[in-house]
Amino acid sequence: MNDPGRSRPGAGRGATGALPSYLTRFVGRVDEVHQLLALLRTDRLVTICGTGGLGKTRLAVEIAERCRDRFPDGVLWVSLGAVGDQAGAERAIGTAALRHPSSGADPIASASAVIGRRRMLLVLDNCEQVAAECAAAVTTLLGDCPSLRVMTTSRIPLQVPAEQVYAIPPLGGLSEGRSQGDAVALFLDRAALGAPGWEAASSVDEIAQICARLEGLPLAIELAASWVRVLSPADLLVEISRGLGALSEAGDVVEVRHRSMQAVLDSTWTWLPAPDRDVLARLSVFVDGFSRDAAQKVAGATLGTLATLSERALIRRAPDASGTTRYHVHEVVRVFAVQRLREQRAWEETELRHYAYAADLVRSAQLVWDTADEPAALAVIAADSGNIEAAVTRAIARRAATDALRLAGGLFGYWIYTAPLEARRQMLEEALAIPADAAEDPAVRARALNVAGYAWLYRDRQVAAQRFTRAVTLYRQAGDLAGEAWTLRGLGYVHLVGNEPDTSDRLNDESLRICRAVGDRTGVAWSLFDGAESAVARRQLDRALPRLLEAERAFADLGIDYARYRTLILLGDVHRLERDWLPALQRYRQALDLQRRRHFTTRGAEIMEGLGALATEVGRVDLTARLHGSAATWRRALGSARLGYNTTDFDATHAEAQRRLPSAQWLPLFDSGQRLTVEETEVDTDTIARDLTVWCASPVAHLTRRELDVLRLVSEGLSNPEIASALVVSPRTVHAHVRSIFEKLGVSSRTAAALRARELGIRGGAEIGTSAEAKRVDTGSG
């Protein structure tokens, strides 16, 4: 848990990525579907606009499902219903585009980099509360991604020049050529679900009148239809008419377009048994859906109550990606229920229950961070991340320092997977600004300070150091040695990033001493790793290697995949710097395998750049060009910074590779890597790693750079004096190189050497390898 930027999928809300699933049938809207499909053929931005309860989301899902074939690169779904600010909206969009929660320092730039020229449909649902932010994001995405189309749902237009606004109409009544209108069809369909076997033949006129009184609002119709097993359509019509009359007498208190919805909600509330009313009111505290367990603990809901509310269309039951069931409250219903909860003066009590549930989730997850059980804990936190962050925000609003800090500090192990910690900096600072009360546990504030230190690490190292230093003081005050050691490692990392390895070493050594004294095996392994990374920065490879090997064994034994992934990359670097090519490639490939299986993103660019440095050393600068292009894509998309101590080596490798490969060949290869998506770079990097493994297992890996240059010119048929002139060396030196080449390749003539060079893919002139991309560049094809 030592890195502030690791990322993995499955850790974001189910609101992004895949299209929502429904357990009920899509009814009607034939004309609307036809018109919207036609608009998406001609327009790049279509907004389905209308008031709450008109079925915008359901229609958008149907459209997206029906036009999947038009978008071979995928359909991305982003629900913005629980998002209230620019950062949240951008993070949600970036998460969907990247298909995992790390959306980079600039999520929209990351999304643009990933989508590129891919033919995709992006659907943004419930944009109204962040309309301006969505407008800015969509403008950027459409400008950067020429094959992208965007469909949004909103109560208000986004006001983007390219926007085609489609005002969704209410469901229609009887029309020519149809036995019944869409509104009646929906009523009948939902009534049959709530009352199997119910016969409506004699009540069609009353049902049509009910749908007309409800102005064709699908949500209102579904709510009304759920009551046919206790009220006849005739009685239901009387109840709804009475409700609408009462609202009319209220004058302008309720807008005309909302009156039918308000009427059916008021009637529904009245008809519900008191216990069910109480549960529905309390369920309104959830902002992003809830599980059965959450509903029971926070709202006292039984399975029977959930079934009742679901049958009456007050909550929607839908399976999530894991196959379990989550429930969602339509925003119109939720707002209504919040009002009822406040009228009952029960909001504060319910909010505290909601906080306690979130705190239990975080506390349980904290117990298994950096263990083999961590992925399962992350999945639990991910499902309720919106609710947990809402609990933090509400705790800050009520100035409850301990509550806010306990959650903010406890979420570190999840936050570092979901986005750069910088995105959480404001929340952390707001929580830390709340004065401590007399009973506050100093370790709680210390943990939040530690998280804040990592959040400031790449923005302001001085502030980061201040946060870590204050955390050390508080951990010492609390007598928490493991916490103190963890914070010392964080402070050491600040100095490592700032190229101050001596100070970093001193802090890591102190952390190691404490961890060994208290028997903290995970802390010992991380301290060893951090010390080794500092040693690599100073090129003290003999000191780094044994520490890394011990750390890798410990992480494997503890089942901490991410830590082992980090260690394998650094081991690859050490072997590469020692010119042990095959062991280096083995470590890089093991790290790549973990990265692809667990979807880690931090340090992915370091693997590509490490392989690029190795490729340069063994004479495959064609692969260096492509790898460096892929690394550029990775860093741009994921916002990953290059560590200071790596910058000099990378710059040197980049310059050397460019020097040895003419720009006319370097640039197309670099661009081919840069055009890949994040997912494609992983596949391509793995292919290149295997290519390099074959290359390094052959005799050519033992040739020096100068010998490779000589062999290329030999394969062109040049004599020793001609080679000497081309390379500006003496003929005697060329003769020595040729003898060495013969010996290493096991040949005895220039002809045999030239033939061997062709077999190994070493061609005359520029350094172009055997990859398919290189062949396309050479021949001008593709």
C-alpha positions in Angstrom: 0.0 0.0 0.0 3.0 2.2 -0.5 2.4 3.8 -3.9 0.0 6.7 -4.3 -0.8 6.0 -7.9 -1.6 2.3 -8.5 -4.8 1.6 -10.3 -6.9 -1.4 -11.2 -10.3 -2.0 -12.8 -13.3 -3.2 -10.9 -12.7 -0.5 -8.4 -15.0 2.0 -9.9 -18.8 2.3 -9.5 -21.0 0.2 -11.7 -22.3 3.5 -13.0 -19.6 3.6 -15.7 -18.7 1.4 -18.5 -21.4 -1.3 -19.3 -25.0 -0.4 -20.2 -27.5 -0.7 -17.3 -29.6 -3.8 -17.4 -33.4 -3.9 -16.6 -35.6 -6.7 -15.4 -38.7 -5.2 -17.1 -39.6 -5.0 -20.8 -39.1 -1.9 -22.9 -42.5 -0.8 -24.1 -43.5 1.4 -27.1 -41.6 4.5 -28.3 -41.4 3.1 -31.8 -41.3 6.5 -33.4 -38.8 7.9 -30.9 -36.5 5.0 -31.4 -36.6 5.4 -35.2 -36.0 9.2 -35.0 -33.1 8.9 -32.5 -31.4 6.2 -34.5 -31.6 8.4 -37.5 -30.2 11.4 -35.6 -27.2 9.4 -34.5 -26.4 8.6 -38.1 -26.2 12.3 -39.0 -25.2 14.1 -35.8 -22.3 13.6 -33.5 -24.0 14.9 -30.3 -27.7 14.1 -29.5 -29.3 15.2 -26.3 -32.5 13.5 -25.1 -34.1 16.3 -23.2 -37.2 16.3 -20.9 -38.5 16.5 -17.4 -37.9 13.9 -14.7 -40.0 10.7 -15.1 -40.3 10.8 -18.9 -38.1 7.8 -19.4 -35.0 9.5 -20.8 -32.5 7.0 -19.4 -34.5 3.9 -20.4 -34.8 5.2 -23.9 -31.1 6.0 -24.1 -30.3 2.4 -23.0 -32.6 1.1 -25.7 -31.0 3.2 -28.4 -27.5 2.3 -27.3 -28.4 -1.4 -27.4 -29.9 -1.2 -30.9 -27.0 0.7 -32.5 -24.1 -1.3 -31.0 -23.2 -2.7 -34.4 -22.5 0.8 -35.6 -19.8 1.3 -33.0 -17.3 -1.6 -33.4 -15.0 -0.1 -30.7 -17.7 -0.1 -28.0 -20.4 1.8 -26.2 -19.4 3.6 -23.0 -22.1 4.4 -20.4 -21.6 7.1 -17.7 -24.2 7.8 -15.0 -23.9 11.3 -13.6 -26.8 11.1 -11.3 -24.7 11.0 -8.1 -22.1 13.5 -9.4 -22.2 17.1 -8.3 -19.1 18.9 -9.4 -16.6 19.2 -12.4 -14.0 16.9 -10.9 -16.5 14.1 -10.3 -18.0 14.4 -13.8 -14.6 14.4 -15.5 -13.5 11.5 -13.4 -16.6 9.4 -14.3 -16.1 10.1 -18.0 -12.4 9.2 -17.8 -13.1 6.0 -15.9 -15.6 4.8 -18.5 -13.2 5.6 -21.4 -10.2 3.9 -19.7 -12.4 1.0 -18.5 -10.8 1.2 -15.1 -10.9 3.9 -12.5 -7.6 5.6 -13.0 -8.5 8.5 -15.2 -5.2 10.4 -15.1 -4.4 13.9 -13.9 -6.6 15.3 -16.6 -9.4 12.7 -17.1 -10.8 14.3 -20.3 -7.4 14.4 -21.9 -7.0 10.8 -20.8 -10.3 9.9 -22.4 -9.4 11.7 -25.6 -6.0 9.8 -25.7 -7.7 6.5 -25.3 -10.6 7.0 -27.7 -8.6 8.7 -30.4 -9.9 7.7 -33.8 -11.9 4.7 -32.5 -15.6 4.4 -33.5 -17.4 4.6 -30.2 -20.6 5.9 -28.7 -20.4 7.7 -25.3 -23.6 8.0 -23.4 -23.8 10.5 -20.6 -26.9 10.0 -18.4 -28.4 12.7 -16.1 -26.3 15.6 -17.1 -28.5 18.4 -15.8 -26.7 19.1 -12.5 -23.3 19.3 -14.2 -24.5 20.5 -17.6 -21.7 23.1 -18.0 -19.1 20.6 -17.1 -20.5 18.1 -19.5 -20.6 20.7 -22.3 -16.9 21.5 -21.8 -16.0 17.8 -21.7 -18.1 16.9 -24.8 -16.7 19.8 -26.8 -13.1 18.6 -26.1 -13.9 14.9 -26.8 -15.7 15.6 -30.1 -12.8 17.9 -31.2 -10.1 15.4 -30.3 -11.9 12.2 -31.4 -13.2 12.4 -35.0 -15.1 9.1 -34.9 -16.8 9.5 -31.5 -20.5 10.1 -31.2 -22.1 11.3 -27.9 -25.7 10.8 -26.7 -26.7 12.5 -23.5 -29.8 12.7 -21.3 -30.6 15.8 -19.5 -33.5 18.0 -18.2 -31.8 21.0 -19.9 -29.8 21.2 -23.2 -26.0 21.3 -22.9 -25.8 24.4 -25.1 -23.0 23.0 -27.3 -23.0 24.3 -31.0 -23.0 20.7 -32.4 -25.8 19.6 -30.1 -29.0 18.2 -31.7 -31.7 18.4 -29.0 -34.4 15.8 -29.1 -37.3 16.7 -26.8 -38.7 13.4 -25.6 -42.5 13.5 -25.7 -44.9 11.9 -23.2 -46.1 8.4 -24.0 -49.0 8.7 -26.5 -52.5 7.5 -26.2 -54.6 5.7 -28.9 -53.4 6.4 -32.4 -54.3 5.3 -35.9 -53.4 1.7 -36.8 -52.8 0.7 -33.2 -55.1 -1.2 -30.8 -53.7 0.8 -27.9 -51.3 3.6 -27.3 -47.9 3.3 -25.7 -49.1 4.7 -22.4 -51.8 2.1 -22.0 -49.5 -0.6 -23.2 -47.0 0.3 -20.5 -49.7 0.4 -17.8 -50.9 -3.1 -18.9 -47.4 -4.5 -19.0 -46.5 -3.3 -15.5 -49.9 -4.1 -14.0 -49.5 -7.7 -15.2 -46.1 -7.9 -13.4 -47.7 -6.7 -10.1 -50.9 -8.7 -10.4 -50.4 -11.9 -12.5 -53.6 -13.0 -14.2 -55.3 -9.6 -13.8 -57.8 -9.0 -16.6 -58.1 -5.5 -18.0 -60.5 -6.0 -20.8 -63.4 -4.1 -19.2 -61.2 -1.3 -17.9 -59.3 -0.1 -21.0 -61.3 3.2 -21.0 -60.5 4.0 -17.4 -56.8 3.0 -18.0 -56.6 5.4 -20.9 -58.1 8.1 -18.8 -55.6 7.4 -16.0 -52.7 7.7 -18.5 -54.1 10.9 -19.9 -54.5 12.4 -16.4 -50.8 11.4 -15.7 -49.9 13.2 -19.0 -48.1 10.2 -20.4 -45.3 10.2 -17.8 -43.8 6.7 -17.8 -42.7 6.8 -14.2 -46.1 8.0 -13.0 -47.8 5.3 -15.1 -45.6 2.6 -13.7 -46.3 3.7 -10.1 -50.0 3.9 -10.7 -50.1 0.5 -12.5 -48.5 -1.2 -9.4 -51.8 -0.6 -7.5 -54.2 -2.6 -9.6 -54.1 -5.5 -7.2 -55.6 -3.3 -4.4 -57.5 -0.7 -6.5 -59.6 -1.1 -9.6 -58.7 1.2 -12.5 -62.0 3.1 -11.8 -61.0 3.7 -8.1 -57.5 4.5 -9.1 -58.8 7.1 -11.5 -60.8 8.7 -8.7 -57.8 8.8 -6.4 -55.5 10.4 -9.0 -58.1 12.9 -10.0 -58.6 13.9 -6.4 -54.8 14.4 -6.0 -54.6 16.5 -9.1 -57.5 18.7 -8.0 -55.8 19.3 -4.6 -52.6 20.4 -6.5 -54.5 22.6 -8.8 -56.0 24.5 -5.8 -52.4 25.1 -4.7 -51.9 27.5 -7.5 -48.4 28.0 -8.7 -46.8 26.1 -5.8 -46.2 23.1 -8.1 -45.3 23.6 -11.8 -47.9 22.3 -14.2 -45.6 19.8 -15.8 -44.8 18.3 -12.4 -48.3 18.1 -11.1 -49.2 14.7 -12.4 -46.0 13.2 -11.0 -46.5 14.9 -7.7 -50.1 13.7 -7.5 -49.2 10.1 -8.1 -46.4 10.3 -5.6 -48.6 11.8 -3.0 -51.3 9.2 -3.5 -48.7 6.4 -3.5 -47.3 7.7 -0.3 -50.7 7.7 1.3 -51.5 4.2 0.2 -48.3 2.7 1.4 -48.4 1.1 4.8 -46.6 3.2 7.4 -43.6 0.8 7.8 -43.0 0.8 4.1 -43.3 4.6 4.0 -40.6 4.8 6.7 -38.3 2.5 4.8 -38.7 4.4 1.5 -38.0 7.7 3.3 -34.8 6.3 4.8 -33.6 4.8 1.6 -33.5 8.3 0.2 -30.2 8.8 2.1 -28.4 6.6 -0.5 -27.0 8.5 -3.5 -25.8 5.7 -5.7 -28.0 2.6 -5.2 -27.8 0.2 -2.3 -27.6 -3.5 -1.5 -30.1 -5.5 0.5 -27.7 -5.5 3.4 -27.3 -1.8 3.3 -31.1 -1.3 3.1 -31.6 -3.5 6.2 -28.9 -1.8 8.2 -29.6 1.8 7.3 -33.4 1.8 6.7 -34.6 -1.3 8.5 -35.8 -2.8 5.3 -36.9 -6.5 5.2 -36.9 -8.5 2.0 -40.7 -8.2 2.0 -40.5 -4.4 2.1 -38.0 -4.4 -0.7 -40.2 -6.6 -2.8 -43.2 -4.4 -2.1 -41.4 -1.2 -3.1 -40.0 -2.9 -6.2 -43.4 -4.2 -7.2 -44.8 -0.6 -6.9 -42.0 0.7 -9.1 -40.7 2.9 -6.2 -37.3 1.2 -6.4 -35.7 -0.6 -9.3 -34.0 -3.9 -8.8 -31.1 -4.7 -11.2 -28.2 -7.1 -11.2 -24.8 -5.6 -11.1 -21.6 -6.8 -12.8 -20.9 -9.3 -10.1 -24.3 -11.0 -10.4 -25.6 -9.7 -7.1 -28.6 -7.4 -6.8 -28.5 -3.7 -6.2 -31.5 -1.4 -5.9 -31.9 2.1 -7.2 -34.4 4.8 -6.5 -35.4 7.0 -9.4 -34.2 10.5 -8.7 -37.7 12.0 -8.8 -38.8 9.5 -6.1 -35.7 10.0 -4.1 -36.1 13.8 -3.9 -39.8 13.3 -2.9 -38.7 10.8 -0.2 -36.0 13.1 1.1 -38.7 15.7 1.7 -40.8 13.2 3.6 -37.8 12.2 5.7 -37.0 15.8 6.7 -40.6 16.4 7.5 -40.4 13.5 9.9 -37.3 15.1 11.4 -35.5 11.8 10.8 -32.8 12.9 8.3 -30.0 13.4 10.9 -30.6 10.0 12.5 -30.7 8.3 9.1 -27.6 10.1 8.0 -25.7 8.8 11.0 -26.9 5.3 10.2 -25.7 5.7 6.7 -22.3 6.9 8.0 -22.0 3.9 10.3 -22.7 1.5 7.4 -20.0 3.3 5.3 -17.5 3.2 8.2 -18.1 -0.5 8.7 -17.3 -1.2 5.0 -14.1 0.9 5.1 -13.0 -0.6 8.5 -13.5 -4.2 7.1 -11.5 -3.3 4.0 -8.7 -1.8 6.0 -8.1 -5.1 7.7 -7.2 -6.8 4.4 -5.3 -4.1 2.5 -2.1 -5.5 1.2 -3.2 -9.1 1.6 -4.5 -11.7 -0.8 -8.1 -10.7 0.2 -7.6 -7.1 -1.0 -9.3 -7.5 -4.5 -12.5 -8.7 -2.9 -12.5 -5.8 -0.4 -11.9 -3.4 -3.2 -14.9 -4.7 -5.1 -17.1 -4.2 -2.0 -15.9 -0.6 -1.6 -16.2 0.0 -5.3 -19.9 -0.9 -5.3 -20.7 1.7 -2.6 -18.0 4.3 -3.4 -20.6 7.0 -4.1 -22.3 6.4 -0.8 -19.0 6.3 1.1 -17.8 9.6 -0.4 -21.2 11.1 0.3 -20.7 10.0 4.0 -17.3 11.8 4.0 -18.8 15.0 2.5 -21.8 14.9 5.0 -19.4 14.4 7.9 -17.4 17.5 6.8 -20.6 19.5 6.5 -21.6 18.7 10.0 -18.1 19.5 11.2 -17.6 16.0 12.6 -13.8 15.8 12.5 -13.3 12.3 13.6 -16.0 10.9 11.4 -14.6 12.7 8.3 -11.0 11.8 9.0 -11.7 8.2 9.8 -13.3 7.6 6.4 -10.9 9.8 4.5 -7.9 8.1 6.0 -9.4 4.7 5.6 -10.1 5.1 1.9 -6.4 5.5 1.0 -6.2 1.9 -0.1 -9.1 2.4 -2.4 -8.4 5.9 -3.6 -5.0 5.1 -4.9 -6.7 2.6 -7.2 -9.3 4.9 -8.6 -7.7 8.2 -9.6 -4.7 10.3 -8.8 -4.9 11.2 -5.1 -4.7 14.9 -6.2 -8.4 14.6 -7.1 -9.1 13.9 -3.4 -6.8 16.7 -2.1 -9.6 19.3 -1.5 -11.8 16.8 0.4 -8.8 15.8 2.6 -7.8 19.3 3.4 -11.4 20.3 4.3 -11.5 17.3 6.7 -8.1 18.2 8.2 -9.2 21.8 8.7 -11.9 20.8 11.2 -10.5 21.4 14.7 -9.8 18.3 16.8 -12.1 17.7 19.8 -10.7 16.7 23.2 -11.4 13.0 22.7 -9.9 12.7 19.2 -7.6 9.7 18.6 -4.4 11.3 17.2 -3.8 8.2 15.0 -7.0 8.9 13.1 -5.8 12.4 12.1 -2.3 11.0 11.5 -3.6 8.5 8.9 -5.5 11.2 7.1 -2.4 13.4 7.1 -0.4 10.5 5.7 -2.9 10.2 2.8 -2.7 14.0 2.3 1.0 13.7 2.1 0.7 11.4 -0.9 -1.9 13.6 -2.4 0.5 16.5 -2.4 3.6 14.5 -3.5 3.8 15.5 -7.1 2.2 18.9 -6.7 4.2 20.4 -3.8 6.8 18.3 -2.1 7.2 20.9 0.7 3.6 20.6 1.6 3.7 16.8 1.3 6.7 16.7 3.7 4.8 18.9 6.2 1.8 16.6 6.2 4.0 13.5 6.7 6.1 15.2 9.4 2.9 16.2 11.3 1.6 12.6 10.9 4.8 11.1 12.4 4.4 13.4 15.4 0.8 12.3 16.0 1.6 8.6 15.5 4.3 8.9 18.1 1.8 10.6 20.4 -0.6 7.7 19.9 2.1 5.1 20.4 1.4 3.6 16.9 4.8 2.3 15.8 3.5 0.6 12.6 1.8 3.9 11.6 5.0 5.8 12.3 7.0 3.5 10.1 4.5 3.8 7.3 4.7 7.5 7.5 8.5 7.5 7.5 8.5 5.6 4.3 6.1 8.2 2.8 8.4 11.0 3.9 11.4 9.0 2.5 9.5 8.8 -0.8 9.2 12.6 -0.9 12.9 12.8 -0.8 13.4 10.1 -3.4 11.2 11.9 -5.8 13.1 15.0 -5.1 16.4 13.3 -5.9 17.6 13.3 -2.3 18.5 9.6 -1.8 20.6 10.0 1.3 17.7 11.4 3.3 15.4 8.8 1.8 17.8 6.0 2.9 17.9 7.3 6.4 14.2 7.4 6.7 13.7 4.0 5.1 16.3 2.4 7.4 14.5 3.8 10.4 11.2 2.4 9.1 12.8 -1.0 8.5 14.1 -1.0 12.1 10.7 -0.2 13.5 8.9 -2.8 11.3 11.3 -5.6 12.3 10.9 -4.6 16.0 7.1 -4.8 15.9 6.9 -7.8 13.6 5.2 -6.0 10.7 6.1 -8.3 7.8 4.4 -6.1 5.2 6.1 -3.0 6.5 9.5 -4.8 6.4 8.9 -5.8 2.8 7.9 -2.3 1.7 10.9 -0.8 3.6 13.2 -3.2 1.8 11.6 -2.3 -1.5 11.9 1.5 -0.9 15.5 1.1 0.2 16.3 -0.9 -3.0 14.6 1.8 -5.2 16.8 4.4 -3.6 19.9 2.2 -4.2 18.9 1.8 -7.9 18.6 5.6 -8.2 22.2 5.8 -7.1 23.2 2.8 -9.2 24.2 0.8 -6.1 23.0 -2.4 -7.7 24.9 -4.8 -5.4 22.9 -3.2 -2.5 19.6 -3.1 -4.4 19.5 -6.7 -5.7 19.4 -8.7 -2.4 16.8 -6.3 -0.9 14.6 -6.7 -3.9 14.9 -10.5 -3.9 13.9 -10.6 -0.2 11.1 -8.2 -0.8 9.8 -10.1 -3.8 9.7 -13.4 -1.8 7.9 -11.7 1.1 5.3 -10.0 -1.2 4.7 -13.4 -3.0 4.3 -15.1 0.4 1.9 -12.4 1.6 -0.1 -12.5 -1.6 0.3 -8.8 -2.4 0.2 -8.8 -6.2 0.7 -5.1 -6.6 3.8 -4.9 -4.4 5.2 -8.0 -6.3 4.5 -6.2 -9.6 6.4 -3.2 -8.5 9.3 -5.3 -7.3 9.5 -7.3 -10.6 9.8 -4.1 -12.6 12.6 -2.9 -10.5 14.3 -6.3 -10.6 14.1 -6.0 -14.4 15.8 -2.6 -14.3 18.6 -4.0 -12.1 19.3 -7.0 -14.4 19.2 -4.6 -17.4 21.7 -2.2 -15.8 23.9 -5.2 -15.2 23.5 -6.2 -18.8 21.8 -9.5 -17.9 19.4 -9.4 -20.8 17.4 -12.6 -20.4 16.8 -12.3 -16.6 15.8 -8.7 -17.2 13.3 -9.8 -19.8 12.0 -12.6 -17.6 11.2 -10.0 -14.8 9.6 -7.5 -17.2 7.4 -10.2 -18.7 6.3 -11.5 -15.3 5.4 -7.9 -14.4 3.5 -7.5 -17.7 1.6 -10.7 -16.9 0.5 -9.4 -13.5 -0.3 -6.0 -15.0 -2.6 -7.5 -17.6 -4.3 -9.9 -15.1 -4.8 -7.4 -12.4 -5.0 -4.3 -14.6 -2.4 -2.3 -12.8 -1.5 1.0 -14.5 1.1 2.6 -12.3 4.6 2.0 -13.6 3.3 0.5 -16.9 5.3 3.2 -18.8 8.4 2.2 -16.8 8.1 -1.3 -18.2 7.9 0.0 -21.8 10.8 2.4 -21.2 12.9 -0.3 -19.5 12.4 -2.6 -22.4 13.2 0.3 -24.7 16.5 0.9 -23.0 17.3 -2.9 -23.3 16.3 -2.8 -27.0 18.7 0.0 -27.6 21.5 -1.8 -25.8 21.1 -4.9 -28.0 20.7 -3.0 -31.2 16.9 -3.1 -31.7 16.3 0.7 -31.8 13.4 0.1 -34.1 11.6 -1.5 -31.1 12.8 1.4 -28.8 11.0 3.8 -31.1 7.8 1.9 -30.9 8.0 1.3 -27.1 8.7 5.0 -26.4 5.7 5.9 -28.5 3.6 3.5 -26.4 5.0 4.9 -23.2 4.0 8.4 -24.3 0.4 7.1 -24.9 0.4 5.5 -21.4 1.7 8.6 -19.6 -0.7 10.9 -21.5 -3.7 8.7 -20.9 -3.0 7.9 -17.3 -1.3 11.0 -16.1 1.7 9.0 -14.7 4.8 11.1 -14.0 8.3 9.9 -14.6 10.3 9.7 -11.4 13.2 12.2 -11.2 16.0 9.6 -11.0 14.7 7.9 -14.2 14.5 11.0 -16.3 18.3 11.2 -17.1 18.5 7.6 -18.2 15.4 7.9 -20.3 16.6 11.0 -22.0 20.0 9.4 -22.7 18.3 6.2 -24.2 15.9 8.3 -26.2 18.7 10.4 -27.7 20.9 7.4 -28.4 18.1 5.5 -30.2 17.2 8.6 -32.3 20.9 9.1 -33.2 21.1 5.6 -34.4 17.9 5.6 -36.4 17.3 8.3 -39.0 14.2 10.5 -38.3 12.5 9.2 -41.5 12.4 5.8 -39.8 12.2 6.8 -36.1 9.2 9.0 -36.4 6.8 6.5 -38.2 7.7 3.8 -35.6 7.3 6.2 -32.7 4.0 7.4 -34.1 2.8 3.8 -34.5 3.3 3.2 -30.8 1.7 6.5 -30.0 -1.5 5.7 -32.0 -2.2 2.6 -29.9 -4.9 2.6 -27.2 -3.9 1.8 -23.6 -5.2 -1.7 -24.0 -3.3 -2.2 -27.3 0.0 -0.9 -25.8 -0.2 -3.8 -23.3 -0.6 -6.4 -26.0 2.1 -4.8 -28.2 4.6 -4.5 -25.4 4.1 -8.2 -24.6 4.8 -9.1 -28.2 7.9 -6.9 -28.3 9.1 -8.5 -25.0 8.8 -11.9 -26.6 10.6 -10.7 -29.7 13.4 -9.3 -27.6 13.6 -12.6 -25.7 14.2 -14.5 -28.9 16.6 -11.9 -30.1 18.7 -11.9 -26.9 18.8 -15.7 -26.8 20.6 -15.6 -30.2 24.3 -15.0 -30.8 23.5 -11.4 -32.0 22.9 -10.3 -28.4 26.6 -10.8 -27.7 27.6 -8.3 -30.4 28.6 -4.8 -29.3 27.0 -1.8 -30.9 30.0 -1.2 -33.0 30.1 -4.8 -34.2 26.4 -4.5 -35.2 27.3 -1.4 -37.2 30.1 -3.3 -38.9 28.0 -6.4 -39.6 25.3 -4.2 -41.3 27.9 -2.8 -43.6 29.4 -6.2 -44.3 25.9 -7.4 -45.3 25.9 -4.5 -47.8 29.0 -5.9 -49.4 31.4 -3.1 -48.3 35.1 -3.9 -47.9 37.1 -3.2 -44.7 38.5 0.1 -46.0 35.1 1.2 -47.1 33.6 0.3 -43.7 36.5 2.1 -42.0 35.7 5.2 -44.0 32.0 5.1 -43.3 32.5 4.6 -39.5 35.5 6.9 -39.3 37.8 4.3 -37.8 41.0 2.6 -38.9 40.9 -0.5 -41.2 42.8 -2.3 -38.5 40.0 -1.7 -36.0 37.4 -2.9 -38.6 39.5 -6.1 -39.2 39.4 -6.8 -35.4 35.7 -6.3 -35.3 35.1 -8.6 -38.3 37.2 -11.4 -36.6 35.1 -10.9 -33.4 31.9 -11.1 -35.4 33.0 -14.3 -37.1 33.8 -15.9 -33.7 30.5 -14.8 -32.1 28.3 -15.9 -35.0 30.2 -19.1 -35.6 31.0 -18.3 -39.3 34.3 -18.1 -41.3 33.5 -15.9 -44.2 32.0 -12.5 -45.0 29.3 -14.2 -47.2 28.3 -16.5 -44.3 28.3 -13.5 -41.9 26.0 -11.5 -44.3 23.7 -14.5 -44.7 23.6 -14.9 -40.9 22.8 -11.2 -40.5 19.8 -11.5 -42.9 18.6 -14.6 -41.0 18.7 -12.5 -37.8 17.0 -9.6 -39.3 20.0 -7.3 -39.4 19.9 -5.5 -42.7 22.2 -3.0 -44.2 21.9 0.8 -43.6 19.4 2.0 -41.0 18.7 -0.1 -37.9 15.4 -1.7 -38.8 14.3 -4.9 -37.2 12.1 -7.7 -38.2 8.8 -6.5 -36.8 5.8 -6.3 -39.1 5.6 -2.5 -38.5 9.2 -2.1 -39.5 8.6 -4.0 -42.7 5.7 -1.7 -43.5 7.9 1.3 -42.9 10.6 -0.1 -45.2 8.3 -1.0 -48.1 6.0 2.0 -47.8 3.0 -0.4 -47.5 0.3 -0.3 -44.9 
